[in-house]
Amino acid sequence: MWLPLRALRLLSLTALMISCSPVAESATSGLRHYEISAANLPRPYATPSATSVGFVVRRPSGALLTLPPGFEARVWASSGMDEPRMMTLAPNGDVFVSDGSAGIIHLFRDANHDGIAELHLIFATGLHQPFGLAFHAGYFYVGNTDGVVRFRYATGQTRATAPPERIINLPGGGHWTRNLLFSPDGSQLYVSVGSDSNVDLGEPPIRAAISEYNPDGSGGHVFASGIRNPVGLAWNPAAKEVWTAVNERDGLGDDLPPDYATSVHAGAFFGWPYAYTGPHEDPRHRGKRPDLVQKTLVPDVLIQAHSAALGIAFYQGKMFPAKYNGDAFVALHGSWNRSNKTGYKIIRIPFRNGKPAGGYDDFLTGWMTGEKDRRVWGRPVGLLVLADGSLLVSDDGASTIWRVTYKK
């Protein structure tokens, strides 16, 4: 009998989690390459707007995660979390994890470096749907849904010793995730805020946008706009630019419009709610803002529509093969507005000289049992490259953090 994972949490969590042994070998089945062109998009409403929600269940017998040859995934942490979302590295190597539904920040430590986090502590509680996390200049920053707060932090500290300081007020609700990214020199803080709706007009400028602040929360202004739900934020070190992973709008059909990952520059406009993927006008706002339709940029990398692109991370580690250096990984949380499901996987975007080389590839798959099967046993969210070059993946469906490694 299949049960929703939330119901299964009434049972022992350990009964739901697999042992800390490899769950994926060098299988390559199902790892596909995708290239989506802005010039070849379907017409709006070419297919009906469908609903097919992934139903999270206990891991089916025999279900495996699939990776390219030489890679494997193991459970890194799997207890005491409700919905692990974004992750960040503390200066001493501790991993801090936001748990949005619980309002908690978890701290994990792999002190003996055996690939399993043996220490799990609660750094802070009482937060309001925390998501984005960052360390900077003696502070630990948290993106709550209604504002950015920061805690005083000393290296190695395992628990907040005072209430946080609120430095930025943000509109809550709607697309609730608020991600954070510091520029490499620490001079600027980028904050993402999604729209409050699918395609409604009249939302405040801070929504469907990435804003830029000073580290103390002052000087705030919109950096880039027209971005329906910018969730992932990452710095592309080769091109020295901000990148984001974005959930596009719903209701136009199975394959429209594509989600995307893209570079973001000051003043960039990506169309929401008037247009998408360049000057493709949304029929629900036909003729209302032709000037903004023409201003709409085509994102760098288009991703299968309704995939729900969340976390993004650029790889600069030493563990994976050299061809992965500079590439981006993106977590696809999974579709609902599509007749056949998509997402529920990690993709790899190859880069060359700091720019996308064309399309993207499946990298870590297997959480989805089939496009037409409504069952899924995991939903990836956040990505974090550790100092040893391994890749952590948070999974809020199975309340697990996975560690991906490579061995020749």
Secondary structure, 3 states (H helix, E strand, C coil): CCCEHHHHCCCCHHHCCCCCCCCCCCCCCCCCEECCCHHHCCCCCCCCCCCCCCEEECCCCCCCCECCCCEEEEEEECCCCCCEEEEEECCCCCEEEEECCCCEEEEEECCCCCCCCCEEEEEECCCCCCCCEEEECCEEEEEECCEEEEEECCCCCCCCCCCCEEEEECCCCCCCCCCEEECCCCCCEEEEECCCCCCCCCCCCCCCEEEEECCCCCCCEEEEECCCEEEEEEEECCCCEEEEEEECCCCCCCCCCCEEEEEECCCCECCCCCEECCCEECHHHCCCCHHHHHHCCCCCEEECCCCCEEEEEECCCCCCCHHHCCCEEEEECCCCCCCCCCCCEEEEECEECCEECCCEEEEEECCECCCCCCEECCCEEEEEECCCCCEEEEECCCCEEEEEEECC
